[in-house]
């Protein structure tokens, strides 16, 4: 069985991989910052009191159109109606 190679530090391939991972992390961070900025900007245009998170919810439910909220009856509601 061959002995393990000595640990001299990261190889060129490992350094390249680490650099690529760092670049990806920077780009993801930039994307998320821009997305939050976009949401804050447009939420303020909808209404000054609308938070960015609420605007994101509006973007998801708006294509569904008008909806009615239906609450599943609890067991006590079923027994009281019988």
FIBATI-279522 format. One line per 2 residues: their letters; for each residue x, y, z of N, C-alpha, C, O, CB. Coordinates in steps of 0.2 Angstrom, whole numbers, plus 5000, padded with zeros to 4 digits. Glycine has a CB too. Example, Ala and Ser with C-alpha at 12.3 -4.5 7.8 and 13.67 -1.06 7.14 Angstrom:
REM residues 2
AS> 5066/4972/5039/5062/4978/5039/5066/4984/5039/5071/4983/5042/5057/4978/5045 | 5064/4989/5035/5068/4995/5036/5064/5000/5039/5067/5006/5040/5070/4997/5029
//
This chain:
REM residues 82
XX> 5004/4994/5000/5000/5000/5000/5004/5006/5000/5009/5007/5004/4995/5000/5006 | 5003/5011/4996/5007/5017/4995/5005/5022/5001/5000/5022/5003/5005/5021/4988
XX> 5011/5025/5004/5009/5030/5009/5006/5036/5006/5007/5038/5000/5016/5032/5013 | 5002/5039/5011/4999/5046/5008/5004/5051/5007/5009/5051/5010/4994/5048/5014
XX> 5003/5055/5002/5007/5060/5000/5008/5065/5005/5003/5066/5009/5005/5064/4993 | 5014/5069/5006/5014/5074/5011/5010/5079/5010/5008/5081/5004/5022/5076/5012
XX> 5007/5082/5015/5003/5088/5015/5007/5094/5014/5009/5097/5019/4998/5088/5021 | 5008/5097/5008/5012/5103/5007/5007/5109/5006/5010/5115/5005/5016/5102/5001
XX> 5001/5108/5007/4996/5114/5006/4992/5112/5000/4992/5107/4997/5000/5120/5005 | 4987/5117/4998/4983/5116/4993/4986/5116/4986/4991/5119/4985/4977/5121/4993
XX> 4983/5112/4982/4986/5111/4975/4983/5117/4971/4979/5121/4973/4984/5104/4972 | 4986/5118/4965/4983/5123/4960/4976/5122/4959/4972/5127/4958/4987/5123/4954
XX> 4974/5115/4958/4967/5114/4957/4962/5116/4962/4957/5119/4962/4966/5106/4955 | 4965/5115/4969/4961/5116/4974/4960/5124/4975/4955/5127/4977/4964/5113/4981
XX> 4966/5128/4974/4966/5135/4974/4961/5138/4969/4957/5142/4970/4973/5138/4973 | 4961/5135/4963/4956/5137/4958/4949/5136/4959/4945/5140/4958/4958/5133/4951
XX> 4948/5130/4962/4941/5128/4965/4939/5133/4970/4933/5136/4970/4941/5121/4967 | 4943/5134/4975/4941/5139/4980/4940/5146/4977/4935/5150/4980/4947/5139/4985
XX> 4944/5148/4972/4943/5155/4969/4936/5155/4966/4932/5160/4966/4948/5156/4964 | 4934/5149/4962/4928/5149/4959/4922/5149/4964/4917/5152/4963/4927/5143/4954
XX> 4923/5146/4969/4917/5146/4974/4917/5153/4977/4911/5155/4978/4919/5140/4980 | 4922/5156/4979/4922/5163/4981/4918/5167/4976/4914/5172/4978/4929/5166/4983
XX> 4920/5167/4970/4917/5171/4965/4909/5170/4965/4905/5174/4964/4920/5170/4958 | 4907/5163/4965/4900/5162/4965/4897/5165/4971/4891/5167/4970/4899/5154/4965
XX> 4900/5164/4977/4897/5167/4983/4896/5174/4982/4891/5177/4984/4901/5165/4989 | 4901/5178/4979/4900/5185/4978/4894/5187/4973/4891/5191/4975/4907/5188/4975
XX> 4894/5183/4968/4889/5184/4963/4882/5183/4966/4877/5186/4965/4890/5180/4957 | 4881/5177/4970/4875/5176/4973/4873/5181/4978/4867/5183/4979/4875/5169/4977
XX> 4878/5184/4982/4876/5189/4987/4874/5196/4983/4869/5199/4985/4883/5191/4991 | 4877/5197/4977/4875/5203/4973/4868/5202/4971/4864/5207/4971/4880/5204/4967
XX> 4866/5196/4968/4860/5195/4966/4855/5196/4971/4849/5199/4970/4859/5187/4963 | 4856/5193/4977/4851/5194/4983/4850/5201/4985/4845/5203/4986/4853/5190/4989
XX> 4856/5205/4985/4855/5212/4987/4851/5216/4982/4847/5220/4984/4862/5215/4987 | 4852/5214/4975/4848/5218/4970/4841/5216/4970/4837/5220/4969/4851/5216/4963
XX> 4840/5209/4972/4833/5207/4972/4829/5211/4978/4823/5213/4977/4833/5199/4973 | 4833/5211/4984/4829/5215/4990/4828/5222/4988/4823/5225/4990/4834/5214/4996
XX> 4833/5225/4985/4832/5232/4983/4826/5233/4978/4822/5238/4979/4839/5235/4980 | 4826/5229/4973/4820/5229/4969/4814/5228/4972/4809/5232/4971/4821/5223/4963
XX> 4813/5223/4977/4807/5222/4981/4805/5228/4985/4799/5230/4985/4808/5216/4985 | 4810/5231/4988/4809/5237/4992/4806/5243/4988/4802/5247/4990/4815/5239/4996
XX> 4810/5244/4982/4808/5249/4977/4800/5248/4975/4796/5253/4975/4812/5250/4971 | 4799/5243/4973/4792/5242/4970/4787/5241/4975/4781/5243/4974/4792/5235/4966
XX> 4789/5238/4981/4784/5238/4987/4782/5245/4989/4776/5247/4990/4787/5235/4993 | 4787/5250/4989/4785/5257/4990/4781/5260/4985/4777/5265/4987/4792/5261/4991
XX> 4781/5258/4979/4777/5261/4974/4770/5258/4975/4765/5262/4973/4779/5259/4967 | 4769/5252/4977/4762/5249/4978/4759/5253/4984/4753/5256/4983/4762/5242/4980
XX> 4762/5254/4989/4760/5258/4995/4766/5259/5000/4770/5255/5001/4754/5254/4999 | 4766/5265/5003/4772/5266/5007/4773/5262/5013/4778/5261/5015/4771/5274/5009
XX> 4767/5259/5015/4767/5255/5021/4769/5247/5019/4769/5243/5024/4761/5255/5025 | 4769/5245/5013/4770/5239/5011/4777/5237/5012/4782/5240/5009/4767/5237/5004
XX> 4779/5231/5015/4785/5229/5016/4788/5225/5010/4783/5222/5007/4786/5225/5023 | 4794/5224/5009/4797/5220/5004/4794/5213/5004/4793/5210/4999/4804/5221/5004
XX> 4794/5210/5010/4792/5203/5010/4785/5202/5008/4783/5197/5005/4793/5201/5017 | 4780/5207/5010/4773/5207/5008/4773/5208/5001/4768/5205/4997/4769/5212/5012
XX> 4777/5212/4998/4777/5213/4990/4778/5206/4987/4775/5205/4982/4782/5219/4988 | 4783/5203/4990/4785/5196/4987/4779/5192/4987/4778/5188/4982/4791/5193/4990
XX> 4775/5192/4992/4769/5187/4993/4764/5190/4987/4761/5186/4984/4766/5188/5000 | 4763/5196/4987/4759/5199/4982/4761/5196/4975/4756/5195/4971/4758/5206/4982
XX> 4767/5196/4973/4769/5194/4967/4768/5187/4965/4766/5185/4960/4777/5195/4966 | 4767/5183/4971/4766/5176/4970/4758/5175/4969/4756/5171/4965/4768/5172/4976
XX> 4754/5178/4973/4747/5177/4973/4743/5181/4967/4738/5179/4966/4744/5178/4979 | 4746/5186/4965/4743/5190/4960/4741/5186/4954/4735/5187/4951/4747/5196/4958
XX> 4745/5182/4951/4743/5178/4945/4737/5174/4946/4734/5172/4941/4749/5174/4942 | 4736/5172/4952/4730/5167/4953/4724/5171/4953/4718/5167/4952/4731/5164/4960
XX> 4723/5177/4953/4717/5181/4953/4713/5181/4959/4716/5179/4965/4713/5178/4947 | 4707/5183/4959/4703/5183/4965/4702/5176/4968/4701/5171/4965/4696/5186/4964
XX> 4703/5175/4975/4703/5169/4978/4698/5170/4985/4698/5175/4987/4710/5166/4980 | 4695/5165/4987/4692/5165/4993/4695/5160/4998/4698/5155/4996/4684/5162/4992
XX> 4695/5163/5004/4699/5159/5009/4694/5154/5012/4688/5156/5014/4701/5164/5015 | 4695/5148/5012/4691/5143/5015/4695/5139/5020/4700/5137/5019/4689/5137/5009
XX> 4692/5139/5026/4695/5136/5032/4692/5130/5033/4686/5129/5033/4694/5141/5038 | 4696/5125/5034/4694/5118/5035/4691/5118/5042/4694/5120/5047/4700/5113/5035
XX> 4685/5115/5042/4681/5115/5049/4685/5111/5054/4687/5105/5052/4674/5113/5048 | 4685/5113/5060/4688/5109/5065/4683/5104/5068/4677/5104/5066/4690/5113/5071
XX> 4685/5099/5071/4680/5094/5074/4675/5096/5078/4669/5094/5078/4684/5088/5078 | 4676/5102/5082/4670/5104/5086/4665/5108/5082/4659/5108/5083/4673/5110/5091
XX> 4667/5111/5076/4662/5114/5071/4658/5108/5068/4652/5110/5067/4666/5118/5066 | 4661/5103/5067/4657/5097/5064/4652/5095/5069/4646/5094/5067/4661/5092/5061
XX> 4654/5094/5075/4649/5091/5080/4644/5096/5082/4638/5094/5083/4653/5089/5086 | 4645/5102/5082/4640/5107/5084/4635/5108/5078/4629/5110/5080/4643/5114/5085
XX> 4637/5106/5072/4632/5107/5066/4627/5101/5066/4622/5101/5062/4635/5108/5060 | 4629/5096/5069/4625/5089/5068/4619/5089/5072/4615/5084/5072/4629/5083/5069
//
